[in-house]
Amino acid sequence: MIWPLLLLIGLPSARLTPEAAAEFDRYVAQAEARMSLDPIRDGRIRAIEDARHVNAPGAMIQDWVGSTFLPGATLAQVEKALQDYPNYKNYYAPKVIESKLIAHSGDDYDAFLRLYEHHVVTVVLNTAYHVSFRMPDAQHLTVASHSTRIAEVKDPDRSYDVESPVGKDSGFLWRLNSYWHFQAADGGVYAQCEAISLSRDVPLALGWILKGFLEGFPKESMLNTLRGTRAAVESMKGSAASGY
């Protein structure tokens, strides 16, 4: 039954509190400290349960991990694919509808992505990220992406440029960090992505309506991210084979 999602249209705006933002930063610091250089290899997508127990006032932290294998790929191809920001809107469609490189200095990049989500209602977010690429040795590549700005579009049917105040909107997404760990082995590259997000908490009275809507977004995004990265790397492999 999809009609309850229509209530999202009239959902009161939420506010990102300093306490919730601080809890997110604390959780991220702990998560980054325990991350391993070697990716998992089970090909599954799963939630990290620790995130569910964080007390972030008025907010909800989610932490999802997914992995895949990229046969015949090299770390150089993977790195080139992930740095191809103008084509993210092609690789990661339909969740990404616009993408561009903002700035680049050495192994650090700043990028813009316009995110699109539709579940009866449409949510469009103008987002910016600072991304760091590191290669600790010849077999490993890590990529850390931290959101620097997330603004929700007020009326996607009219304009993508008119935004709600940052941190005071529907609360669909306030923070999004992602971490890639790649390892070259077995004739290809093992890839793991971990995404940590912060969104509004589910109001008690509307929990039965909103729970699936808000909690489903990170898992769907992870599926789309893994699928899109495979497509991006395949494109780079094709370019290498053709000599371009």
C-alpha positions as CSV (number, residue, x, y, z in Angstrom):
1,M,0.0,0.0,0.0
2,I,1.7,3.2,-1.2
3,W,-0.8,5.9,-0.2
4,P,0.7,6.6,3.2
5,L,3.9,7.9,1.5
6,L,1.8,10.8,0.2
7,L,1.9,12.1,3.8
8,L,5.5,12.9,3.3
9,I,4.4,15.9,1.3
10,G,3.1,17.4,4.4
11,L,5.8,16.2,6.7
12,P,7.0,19.0,9.1
13,S,10.5,20.1,8.4
14,A,13.3,18.8,10.6
15,R,16.3,20.5,12.0
16,L,19.8,19.1,12.2
17,T,21.0,19.8,15.8
18,P,24.6,20.4,16.8
19,E,24.3,17.4,19.1
20,A,23.3,15.1,16.2
21,A,26.1,16.4,14.0
22,A,28.6,15.8,16.8
23,E,27.4,12.3,17.3
24,F,27.8,11.6,13.6
25,D,31.3,13.0,13.7
26,R,32.1,10.8,16.7
27,Y,30.7,7.7,15.0
28,V,32.6,8.4,11.8
29,A,35.9,8.8,13.7
30,Q,35.4,5.4,15.3
31,A,34.3,3.8,12.0
32,E,37.4,5.1,10.2
33,A,39.7,3.8,13.0
34,R,38.4,0.3,12.7
35,M,38.3,0.1,8.9
36,S,40.7,-2.6,7.4
37,L,42.8,-2.0,4.3
38,D,41.7,-5.3,2.8
39,P,38.1,-5.4,1.5
40,I,35.6,-8.1,2.4
41,R,35.0,-10.6,-0.3
42,D,31.6,-12.1,0.4
43,G,29.7,-10.0,-2.2
44,R,27.0,-9.1,0.3
45,I,25.3,-5.9,1.3
46,R,24.7,-5.5,5.1
47,A,24.1,-3.0,7.7
48,I,26.5,-2.3,10.6
49,E,24.4,-2.7,13.6
50,D,26.5,-0.4,15.8
51,A,25.1,2.6,14.0
52,R,21.5,1.8,15.2
53,H,22.5,2.2,18.8
54,V,23.9,5.8,18.5
55,N,21.9,8.4,20.3
56,A,21.8,11.3,17.9
57,P,19.0,13.6,19.0
58,G,16.4,13.9,16.3
59,A,18.5,12.0,13.8
60,M,19.4,8.6,12.6
61,I,22.8,7.2,11.6
62,Q,23.0,4.4,9.1
63,D,26.1,2.4,8.1
64,W,26.0,0.0,5.2
65,V,28.8,-2.1,3.6
66,G,28.8,-3.8,0.2
67,S,31.4,-5.6,-1.8
68,T,31.9,-6.9,-5.3
69,F,34.6,-8.4,-7.6
70,L,35.8,-6.6,-10.7
71,P,37.3,-9.3,-13.0
72,G,40.1,-8.4,-15.3
73,A,40.3,-4.8,-13.9
74,T,43.4,-3.0,-12.6
75,L,43.7,-0.5,-9.8
76,A,44.6,2.1,-12.4
77,Q,41.4,1.6,-14.2
78,V,39.4,1.7,-11.0
79,E,41.0,5.0,-10.0
80,K,40.5,6.5,-13.4
81,A,36.8,5.5,-13.3
82,L,36.2,6.9,-9.9
83,Q,37.8,10.2,-10.8
84,D,35.6,10.6,-13.9
85,Y,33.1,12.9,-12.1
86,P,31.5,14.3,-15.3
87,N,30.3,10.8,-16.1
88,Y,28.9,9.9,-12.7
89,K,25.4,11.0,-14.0
90,N,25.8,8.2,-16.6
91,Y,27.4,5.5,-14.4
92,Y,25.2,6.1,-11.4
93,A,21.9,6.9,-13.0
94,P,19.1,7.2,-11.9
95,K,20.2,8.1,-8.4
96,V,22.6,10.7,-9.8
97,I,21.2,13.1,-12.4
98,E,24.0,15.7,-12.6
99,S,27.7,15.6,-11.7
100,K,30.8,17.6,-12.2
101,L,34.3,18.2,-10.9
102,I,34.6,21.3,-8.9
103,A,38.4,21.3,-8.1
104,H,41.4,19.0,-8.2
105,S,44.7,19.2,-6.4
106,G,47.0,16.2,-6.5
107,D,45.1,13.1,-5.1
108,D,42.3,15.3,-3.6
109,Y,39.1,16.1,-5.5
110,D,36.0,18.2,-4.9
111,A,32.9,17.1,-6.7
112,F,29.2,18.0,-7.1
113,L,26.5,15.5,-7.4
114,R,22.8,16.1,-7.8
115,L,21.0,13.1,-6.2
116,Y,17.5,12.0,-7.1
117,E,15.1,9.8,-5.1
118,H,11.5,9.0,-6.0
119,H,9.1,7.1,-3.8
120,V,5.8,8.6,-4.8
121,V,7.3,11.9,-3.7
122,T,10.5,13.2,-5.3
123,V,13.5,14.3,-3.3
124,V,16.4,16.1,-5.1
125,L,19.6,17.0,-3.2
126,N,22.4,19.3,-4.3
127,T,25.5,17.7,-2.7
128,A,29.3,18.4,-2.6
129,Y,32.1,16.1,-1.5
130,H,35.8,16.2,-0.7
131,V,37.4,13.0,-1.9
132,S,40.9,11.7,-1.2
133,F,42.6,8.9,-3.2
134,R,45.4,7.0,-1.6
135,M,47.5,4.0,-2.8
136,P,49.4,2.7,0.3
137,D,51.1,0.0,-1.8
138,A,50.9,-1.6,-5.3
139,Q,48.0,-3.9,-4.3
140,H,45.7,-1.5,-2.5
141,L,43.7,1.7,-3.3
142,T,41.6,3.6,-0.8
143,V,39.1,6.4,-1.5
144,A,37.5,8.5,1.2
145,S,34.6,10.8,0.4
146,H,33.2,13.3,2.9
147,S,30.1,15.4,2.2
148,T,30.8,19.1,2.6
149,R,27.4,20.4,1.7
150,I,23.9,18.8,1.3
151,A,21.0,21.0,0.4
152,E,17.5,19.8,-0.5
153,V,15.8,21.3,-3.5
154,K,12.5,23.0,-2.5
155,D,10.4,22.2,-5.6
156,P,12.1,19.8,-8.0
157,D,9.3,20.3,-10.6
158,R,10.1,24.0,-10.9
159,S,13.8,24.5,-10.3
160,Y,16.9,22.6,-9.0
161,D,18.5,25.8,-7.9
162,V,16.0,27.0,-5.2
163,E,17.0,25.2,-1.9
164,S,15.7,24.8,1.6
165,P,18.1,26.1,4.3
166,V,20.9,23.6,4.8
167,G,20.1,21.4,7.9
168,K,16.4,22.6,8.0
169,D,14.4,20.6,5.5
170,S,12.7,17.2,5.2
171,G,15.7,15.6,6.8
172,F,16.0,13.0,4.1
173,L,19.8,13.3,4.1
174,W,22.1,15.6,6.1
175,R,25.5,13.8,5.8
176,L,26.9,11.1,3.6
177,N,30.5,9.7,3.8
178,S,31.7,6.8,1.7
179,Y,34.8,4.7,1.9
180,W,36.2,2.5,-0.8
181,H,38.8,-0.2,-0.3
182,F,40.2,-2.0,-3.3
183,Q,42.7,-4.9,-3.5
184,A,44.2,-6.2,-6.7
185,A,44.2,-10.1,-6.6
186,D,43.0,-13.2,-8.4
187,G,43.1,-11.6,-11.8
188,G,41.0,-8.6,-10.9
189,V,40.1,-6.2,-8.1
190,Y,38.1,-6.8,-5.0
191,A,36.0,-3.8,-4.0
192,Q,34.3,-2.8,-0.8
193,C,32.2,0.3,-0.2
194,E,31.1,1.5,3.2
195,A,28.5,4.4,3.3
196,I,27.7,6.3,6.5
197,S,24.7,8.6,6.5
198,L,22.8,10.9,8.8
199,S,19.1,11.7,8.3
200,R,16.2,12.7,10.4
201,D,14.8,10.3,13.0
202,V,11.5,8.7,12.3
203,P,8.7,10.5,14.3
204,L,7.0,8.0,16.5
205,A,3.5,8.7,15.2
206,L,4.7,8.2,11.6
207,G,7.1,5.4,12.2
208,W,5.0,2.7,10.4
209,I,4.9,5.0,7.3
210,L,8.4,6.4,7.2
211,K,10.6,3.6,8.5
212,G,10.9,1.7,5.2
213,F,11.2,4.9,3.2
214,L,14.1,6.4,5.2
215,E,15.9,3.1,5.9
216,G,15.6,1.8,2.4
217,F,17.4,4.7,0.8
218,P,21.0,3.7,1.9
219,K,20.6,0.1,0.8
220,E,19.2,1.0,-2.6
221,S,22.0,3.6,-3.0
222,M,24.6,0.9,-2.2
223,L,23.2,-1.4,-4.8
224,N,23.2,1.4,-7.3
225,T,26.8,2.4,-6.3
226,L,28.2,-1.1,-6.7
227,R,26.4,-1.5,-10.0
228,G,27.5,1.8,-11.3
229,T,31.1,1.3,-10.3
230,R,31.2,-2.0,-12.2
231,A,29.8,-0.2,-15.3
232,A,32.4,2.6,-14.9
233,V,35.3,0.2,-14.6
234,E,34.0,-1.8,-17.6
235,S,34.0,1.4,-19.6
236,M,37.6,2.1,-18.6
237,K,38.6,-1.5,-19.6
238,G,36.9,-1.0,-23.0
239,S,38.8,2.3,-23.5
240,A,42.1,0.7,-22.6
241,A,41.4,-2.2,-25.0
242,S,40.6,0.1,-27.9
243,G,43.8,2.2,-27.3
244,Y,42.1,5.4,-26.0
